[in-house]
Amino acid sequence: MVRAGVVPGQRALIYGTLGVLATALVCGGIVAAFGLNRVFTGLFAGIAVGIAVLVALFGRDVVVLSDRTISRRTPLRESDIAWDRVVAGRFTLDERARWALALDLSGGDERHGELVLLSIPPVVRPISNAYEHRKREQVAQIRKMLRHKNVPVTVLPEIANALHEHWKLAPPTTR
């Protein structure tokens, strides 16, 4: 089982708003109940609750690739996509010049007939932090799952070269 997925900007804004609202409500409730002397206590408790809300919302918004199906999960709903709907995969540039690993799907109601599994900044150096290490592992796991399911994946030559050179993942392209 592989966890992936990209939270759309609009949904991320909603999650952020809910986190801030939870922080304000808890802080306001503590201050209202115990007086102005508890402002810092209210802030700390509110921030803790706000972070917990954000972790719960972003943690639930995920795409899970398993041997049987692809599950799209959000905090309010879950839907499954059969592997036989997957036409191909591609690792290309998205509209924000980030590298996007997406699956092309047949039928269904997905926007543009695709399911974006990963969106990362371009790789320009070897792994230097935990974020890059996690993204490298995700790319490797997704590629392994797609190979296992015999899904053809197109990778732009510059992406393949950078993944090979810096992350030791994809074979280099020949020119």
N, C-alpha and C positions, 0 to 999 in steps of 0.2 A: 504494500500500500504506500502510495506517494502523495504527500500533501503539497498542493501548489495553489495558484490562484492570485488574481489581482483585484483589489477592491477598487471599484470605480470612484472617481472623484466626488460625485454627488453623494454616494453612500458614505464615503469617508467624512464628508462635511456633516452629514446627519449624525454619524457616530461621535464626531468631535463635539457637536452641539449637545448631544445627550450626556457626554462626559462632563462638560462644563456645567450643564444644568444640574446634574447629580451633585457636583461639587458645591454649587451655590445653595442648593436645597439643604444639604447636610450642614453646611457652615451656618446658614441662616437659622436652621432649626436649633442647633446647639446654642447659638448666640441668643435666640429668642427664649429658649428654655432656661439658660443659666446666666444670662446677662453679658454685658460688654467685656467683662473681665475674661471671658472665654473665647475671644476672637481667634487667637492663635490655635487654641485647641480645636475650634470649629474649622479653621483652615486646614489643619493637618488631617483631621478626620474626613473633611470634604475632599481633599486631594486624594486620600487613600481610596475613598469610595469612587471618585471619578476615574482614577486609574484602573480600579477593578472593573468598572463598567466598560471602559475602553478595551481592556484585555479580553473581557467576555465577548464583546461585539466583534472585534477584529479576529479573535480566535475562532469564532463560529463561522465567519465569512471565508469559505475555503472551497477549493476544488480537490476532491480526493480521487486519485486514480487507483483502482483495484483491479484484480484479475477479471472480475465479472462485469463491472460497470464503472462509469465515471459519474461521481456524485457532485452536484453543485449545491453547496449549503450556504444559506444566509441565516441570520438569527430567527427569521420568521418562517422560512420554508426550505424544503429540500427537494431536489429533483434528480433523476438519474438519466444518463445518456448511455445508450448501448454502444459498445465498441464498433459494431457494424455500421454505425452512422459516421464514423471517422474516415474521411477520405484520405487525408494526408496531414503532415505537420510541417511547420516552417519556422525558421529562426531568422527573422528579418528586423529591419528598423521599423519602429512605430512612428506615429505622428509627432512624438516629442523627442525624436532622435535617440530613443532608448532601444535596447535590444529586446524584442518580444518573441517568445516561444509560444506559438498558437497552433491549435488544431482546426483544420477545415472540416466542417460537418455538413452532411447532406440532410435536407429536410429540417424540420424543427423551427423554433421561433427565436433562435439566437441572433443577436445583432450581427449583420454582415456574414452570417453563416459560419461564425468562428467562435472558438472558446480560447481565450488568452490564459495560458498557464503560468506565465512568468514574464516579468518586465524588469530588466536590470540596466544599470548604466553601462556604457561600453567598457569592456575590459582593456586596460592600457598598461597594467603592471601585474606582477605576481601577487598572490593573496597576501594582504597586509593587515586584515582585521577579521573579526568574527562574522560580520555581515557578508563579506566576500566569500569566506569559507562556507557559510551556510548556502549561499547562492550557487557556489560551485557544486556542492553536494546535491542540491535540488536539480541542477542541470544534468548531472550525471545520473541521478535516479530516474528522472523523466526520460532521458534518452534510453536508458536500460529498459524501462517499461515499454516505450514505443518500439524498440527493437524486438522485445518479447512478443508484442502484439502484431509484428510485421507491418507497422505503419511507416510508409516512406516519409522521410523528413528532408526538406530542402534547407540548406544552410548557406547563407551568403558567404562568398569566399573570404571577405575581410573578417567576418565573424569567426569562421572556421580557423583561419590563421591565428587570430588573437587568442581563441580558446586553446589552440594547440601550443602556442608559444608561451602564454602566461599561466594558464590553468592546466596544461597537459591533458586536455580532454579530447578534442576532435582531431582527426587526422588532418594534416595540412593539405591545402588544395594545391594542385599542380598548375603551373601557368604555362 
